[in-house]
Amino acid sequence: MPVKPLQQERLHKNFYIHLQQCMTEKMKFTQLFLLCSVLFLSPYVVNFVLLFPGLHTHQAGIILVTGASSGIGLSAAIALARKGYTVVAGVRRENDASYIKSVEPSLIPIILDVTKDSHVERSIQTVEQHMKRSGLQFVGLVNNAGVSKGLPLEIQPFSFVEQVYDVNTFGLLKVTKEFIPLLRDSKGRIINIGSVAGLLATAGGSTYAGTKHALEAISDSLRRELIHHEVSVSLVEPAFVETAIFGKSMSSNDPVSKLSKEDYSLYRILFDKREATMEKNIKLASSTSVTDEAITHAMQSLYPHPRYVVANVQGIPAVVLMKLFSVLPDRCADFILHKSMTGYPAVLLFALTLGSFGISGRFILALFRKLDHL
């Protein structure tokens, strides 16, 4: 049956009305997307503008690296030395001093236990002697010295708590306080080595994560205290990196292996899958090259970042994981971390979380569309 001219005109009119509505809806979505993009990017633009034309840089000078006997500290010391810096490397034992000297002859090893005042004073004297001898300025402090004791607080000897805070927090503050005058003179850099544990604390990490969370605030405050002296303060926050600290946690020195049966049973749910999870984390851990790059950038760049989240957790980039957890409700994060500790793959939990975000996003978008039509 042929369509009458009047009906045809109505069909065309309805079609154009529907098309216009679709275009209007698409324009609204595009505008919303552009607005979100501008809001997301604007802090980075402001960050660049505030630092323009950049901070004072040094391509040579003396740098002190604490905790340089192995892992991140030793790797960073070697990387900085090969960039042309004179690196004073703090270690706690004579045999460590001999070892790092054999690995990189240009390093200047010193015995430095950051918890001992006499060691800190001696390190300043050593640096000042090298300054006079070489005519170089002291341009950088890399606070890497740290220890970890991973146990739930209830069954952790308090001597462990004191030791971890003495090294990771009070020792770092002690060293930094003493070297600030030299860094003010040179407009140098402070680079603190934190951890993603300072951003996302897991069960059994109340002590270690507490020190690294404290370092978040310490680094922020120092950066703001020293900004008018043009001293840059950066915080490197690695996830799993191939270092001795994880090997020690799985060795005979592992505090879990020394627990009584009664204490172990209290937190069995955290310990039963712990070894397998840790082995997977170590297997997929990033090399120290990721921390070397962050430390070198923080030392040399005109625009050093306040924070560098590097490495990965079971293959997931730490920076992605931290961003995701930062917007999750606390109980949701608790659930994911608990399941991860009890053996569920992090990738699966991550995918489920992304899926829930996708469903929530579609629901919110549908809700906005409904509101538009009211």
C-alpha positions in Angstrom: 0.0 0.0 0.0 1.6 3.3 -1.1 2.5 5.8 1.7 0.4 9.0 1.4 2.3 12.3 1.1 1.1 13.5 4.5 2.2 10.3 6.2 5.6 10.4 4.4 6.1 14.0 5.6 5.3 12.9 9.2 7.8 10.0 8.9 10.5 12.3 7.7 9.7 14.8 10.4 9.9 12.1 13.2 13.1 10.8 11.7 14.8 14.3 11.8 13.5 14.9 15.4 14.9 11.6 16.5 18.2 12.3 14.7 18.4 15.7 16.3 17.8 14.2 19.8 20.6 11.7 19.2 23.0 14.4 18.0 22.1 16.6 21.1 22.7 13.6 23.4 26.0 12.9 21.6 27.0 16.5 21.9 26.3 16.4 25.7 28.4 13.3 26.1 31.2 14.9 24.1 31.1 18.1 26.1 31.1 16.0 29.3 34.1 14.0 28.1 36.0 17.2 27.1 35.2 18.7 30.5 36.5 15.7 32.4 39.6 15.6 30.2 40.3 19.3 31.0 39.7 18.7 34.7 42.0 15.7 34.7 44.9 17.4 32.8 44.7 20.8 34.4 46.7 19.8 37.6 49.5 18.6 35.4 49.5 21.8 33.3 49.5 23.9 36.5 52.3 21.7 37.9 54.4 22.5 34.8 53.6 26.2 34.9 54.5 26.5 38.6 57.9 24.9 38.1 58.7 26.8 34.9 61.5 27.4 33.9 62.5 24.5 36.1 64.6 23.8 39.2 68.3 24.1 39.6 70.1 21.0 38.3 73.6 19.5 38.9 75.3 17.2 36.4 78.1 16.6 38.9 78.6 16.7 42.7 78.6 14.5 45.8 75.6 12.3 46.6 75.0 10.2 49.7 73.0 7.0 49.3 72.0 5.3 52.5 71.3 1.5 52.6 73.6 0.9 49.6 74.8 -2.6 50.4 72.4 -4.3 48.0 69.1 -4.0 46.1 67.7 -0.5 45.2 70.4 1.4 47.2 73.4 -0.3 45.5 71.8 -0.2 42.1 71.0 3.5 42.5 74.5 4.3 43.8 76.1 2.6 40.7 73.6 4.3 38.3 74.4 7.7 39.8 78.2 7.1 39.8 78.0 6.2 36.1 76.2 9.4 35.4 79.3 11.3 36.7 78.4 11.9 40.4 80.7 11.2 43.3 78.7 8.7 45.3 79.2 8.1 49.0 77.5 4.8 49.7 76.4 4.0 53.3 76.6 0.4 54.4 76.4 -1.2 57.9 79.2 -3.8 57.7 82.9 -3.8 56.5 82.3 -6.8 54.3 79.5 -4.9 52.5 81.9 -2.0 52.0 84.5 -4.3 50.4 81.8 -5.9 48.2 80.3 -2.7 46.8 83.8 -1.4 46.1 84.6 -4.5 44.1 81.3 -4.1 42.1 81.9 -0.4 41.4 85.4 1.0 42.2 84.3 4.6 41.9 81.9 4.3 45.0 83.1 5.7 48.3 81.8 3.3 51.0 81.3 4.4 54.5 80.0 2.6 57.6 76.6 4.2 58.3 74.0 2.9 60.6 71.3 5.6 60.4 70.1 4.9 64.0 73.5 5.9 65.5 74.4 9.6 66.0 78.1 8.9 65.8 77.7 7.3 62.4 75.6 10.2 61.1 78.2 12.8 62.3 81.0 10.8 60.7 79.2 10.7 57.4 78.9 14.5 57.4 82.6 14.8 58.1 83.4 12.4 55.3 81.2 14.3 52.8 82.7 17.6 53.9 86.3 16.2 53.5 85.5 15.1 50.0 83.9 18.5 49.2 87.1 20.3 50.3 89.3 17.8 48.4 87.4 17.8 45.2 85.9 21.3 45.2 82.5 19.7 44.5 79.2 20.6 46.2 77.0 18.2 48.1 74.0 17.9 45.7 71.9 14.9 46.7 70.7 12.7 49.5 69.1 9.4 48.7 67.4 8.0 51.8 67.1 4.3 51.0 68.1 2.6 54.3 65.1 0.5 55.5 64.0 -2.8 57.2 60.8 -4.8 57.2 59.2 -7.0 59.7 55.9 -8.4 58.4 53.7 -9.6 61.2 50.2 -8.7 62.6 50.7 -6.3 65.5 49.2 -8.6 68.1 51.9 -11.3 67.7 54.8 -9.0 66.8 57.5 -8.4 69.5 57.5 -4.7 70.2 61.3 -4.7 69.7 60.5 -5.3 66.0 58.2 -2.2 66.0 61.0 -0.1 67.5 63.6 -1.3 65.2 61.6 -0.6 62.0 60.6 2.9 63.2 64.2 3.6 64.3 65.6 2.8 60.8 62.8 3.7 58.5 61.5 6.9 60.2 63.8 8.3 62.9 67.0 7.4 61.2 65.8 9.0 58.0 64.8 12.2 59.8 68.2 12.2 61.6 70.2 12.0 58.4 68.1 14.4 56.5 68.1 17.0 59.3 71.9 17.0 59.4 72.4 17.3 55.6 69.8 20.0 54.9 72.3 22.9 55.4 74.6 21.5 52.7 71.7 21.0 50.3 70.4 24.5 50.9 73.8 25.8 49.9 73.8 23.8 46.6 70.1 23.9 45.9 70.3 20.1 45.8 67.8 17.2 45.9 66.4 14.9 48.5 65.1 11.6 47.2 63.3 9.4 49.7 62.7 5.7 48.9 59.2 4.8 50.2 56.9 2.1 49.1 53.4 1.5 47.7 52.8 0.2 51.3 52.6 3.8 52.3 49.7 4.2 49.9 48.0 0.9 50.4 48.6 -0.9 53.7 48.0 -4.7 53.7 47.4 -7.1 56.6 50.6 -7.8 58.5 52.1 -4.5 57.5 50.9 -2.3 60.3 54.5 -1.5 61.3 56.3 -1.3 58.0 53.4 0.4 56.2 53.1 2.8 59.1 56.7 3.9 58.6 56.2 4.3 54.8 52.9 6.2 55.4 54.8 8.5 57.7 57.3 9.0 54.9 54.5 10.3 52.7 53.8 13.1 55.1 57.5 13.7 55.9 58.2 14.1 52.1 55.3 16.4 51.6 56.2 18.6 54.5 59.9 18.8 53.6 59.1 19.7 50.0 57.0 22.6 51.2 59.4 23.7 53.9 62.4 23.8 51.4 60.6 25.2 48.3 61.9 28.7 48.9 65.4 27.3 49.1 64.9 25.6 45.7 65.6 22.2 47.3 63.6 19.5 45.5 62.1 16.6 47.5 60.9 13.5 45.7 59.4 10.3 46.9 60.0 7.0 45.0 57.3 4.5 45.8 58.2 1.0 44.4 56.0 -2.0 44.5 57.8 -5.4 44.0 61.4 -5.0 42.9 64.1 -7.7 42.9 65.8 -6.9 46.2 67.3 -8.8 49.1 64.5 -7.5 51.4 62.0 -10.0 49.9 64.6 -12.8 49.9 65.1 -12.3 53.6 61.4 -12.4 54.3 61.3 -15.9 52.8 64.5 -17.2 54.4 65.1 -18.7 57.8 65.1 -15.1 59.2 61.4 -14.9 58.3 59.6 -14.0 61.6 56.6 -16.1 60.6 58.7 -19.3 60.7 59.5 -18.5 64.4 55.9 -18.2 65.6 54.4 -20.5 68.1 51.6 -22.8 66.9 49.1 -20.7 69.0 50.2 -17.4 67.4 50.3 -18.9 63.9 46.7 -20.3 64.3 45.4 -16.9 65.2 46.3 -15.6 61.8 46.5 -18.8 59.8 44.2 -17.3 57.1 47.0 -14.7 56.3 49.9 -17.2 56.5 48.7 -20.4 54.7 48.9 -18.9 51.2 51.6 -16.3 52.0 54.6 -18.2 50.7 53.0 -19.0 47.3 51.8 -15.4 46.9 55.2 -14.0 47.9 56.9 -16.4 45.4 54.6 -15.1 42.7 55.3 -11.5 43.6 59.1 -12.2 43.5 58.9 -14.0 40.2 57.1 -11.1 38.6 59.0 -8.4 40.3 60.5 -5.6 38.3 64.3 -5.1 38.1 66.0 -2.3 39.9 66.3 -0.4 36.6 62.8 1.1 37.3 63.9 2.6 40.6 67.2 3.7 39.0 65.3 5.6 36.3 63.1 7.3 38.9 66.0 8.3 41.1 68.1 9.6 38.2 65.1 11.6 36.9 64.5 13.0 40.4 68.2 14.0 40.6 68.7 15.5 37.1 65.4 16.7 35.7 64.4 20.3 35.5 61.0 19.1 36.5 61.4 16.4 39.1 58.2 14.7 40.2 57.0 14.8 43.8 56.2 11.1 43.5 57.3 8.2 41.4 55.1 5.1 41.7 57.1 2.3 40.0 57.3 -1.5 39.5 54.3 -3.9 39.6 52.2 -6.2 41.8 51.8 -9.6 40.2 52.3 -8.1 36.7 49.9 -5.2 37.2 51.6 -1.8 37.0 51.6 -0.3 40.5 50.7 3.2 39.3 47.4 1.7 37.8 46.7 -0.3 40.9 47.2 2.6 43.3 44.9 4.9 41.2 42.2 2.3 41.2 42.4 1.6 45.0 42.4 5.4 45.7 38.9 5.7 44.4 37.5 2.4 45.8 35.4 2.4 49.0 37.5 1.2 51.9 35.4 -1.9 52.5 35.7 -2.9 48.8 39.5 -2.5 49.1 39.5 -4.6 52.3 37.6 -7.4 50.5 40.0 -7.4 47.5 43.1 -7.3 49.6 41.8 -10.0 51.9 41.0 -12.3 49.0 44.4 -11.6 47.5 46.1 -12.6 50.8 44.2 -15.8 50.9 45.4 -16.9 47.4 43.1 -15.4 44.8 45.0 -14.1 41.8 45.4 -10.3 41.9 44.7 -10.1 38.1 41.3 -11.8 38.6 40.4 -9.4 41.5 41.6 -6.5 39.4 39.4 -7.5 36.5 36.4 -8.0 38.7 36.9 -4.5 40.1 37.2 -3.0 36.7 34.0 -4.8 35.7 32.2 -3.4 38.7 33.4 0.1 37.7 32.2 -0.5 34.2 28.7 -1.5 35.4 28.6 1.4 37.8 29.7 3.8 35.0 27.0 2.5 32.7 24.4 2.9 35.4 25.4 6.5 36.2 25.4 7.4 32.5 21.9 5.9 32.1 20.8 7.9 35.1 22.2 11.1 33.7 20.3 10.4 30.4 17.1 9.9 32.3 17.5 13.1 34.2 18.1 15.0 30.9 14.7 13.9 29.7 12.8 15.0 32.9 
